[in-house]
Amino acid sequence: MVIHMRHTRAHTGNRRSHHALRANTIVTDKETGAQHLRHRVSLETGTYRGKQIIDVAKKALKKVKKTS
């Protein structure tokens, strides 16, 4: 296949049309009002889709013991 040496602005623009960045989507938890990224556990409450996944208090206590 032939490799074209020159590209028009339209050809370059069509290739670069997929390079745009999107802002992160932040959602608000219905129960607590805490904000977090979509499809991820809320680090403030430790919940995801209404279920408790991470025990935040236990994790904070462990971190304090580790630094002491």
Secondary structure by P-SEA (a helix, b strand, c coil): ccccccccaaaaaaaacccccccbbbbbbcccccccccccccccccccccccccaaaaaaaaaaaaac
